[in-house]
Amino acid sequence: MITMADATPTLSDPSQILKEEFRQHLEIFYAHLKLAPPYESVEKAIRMLTTIVHALPKEEQVRIVSDPTLRWQQFAQAFHASGLAKKHRGIIAGLARNRSALNLPAEYDHFLNLFLV
């Protein structure tokens, strides 16, 4: 029998922690922009993050989990590498140009800035 404690990721599985957090941030990002997330590309981004993180030494993975700046760098890298920055590009670029009107925490600039390049 699997309990809730069994389903909770620990630092022994940093990629799972990062994957779940990344998924939450993507959901928040698209919800605040009032856009339907491009589900196939979201799943591709999550797989990309997993691939990127698995390629790193375990110590680096743990360091990323414990450092918000490093986490957001990895999230932005996966967001870009997966092609998410090409989906809804025109709409999101327009929203990003008027950043003050968006109700998103500053961390999400890591995603928004990819639409402005």
Helices and strands as residue ranges (DSSP letters): H 4-7, H 14-33, H 39-54, H 58-66, H 68-81, G 84-86, H 89-97, G 99-101, G 106-108, H 109-112, G 113-115
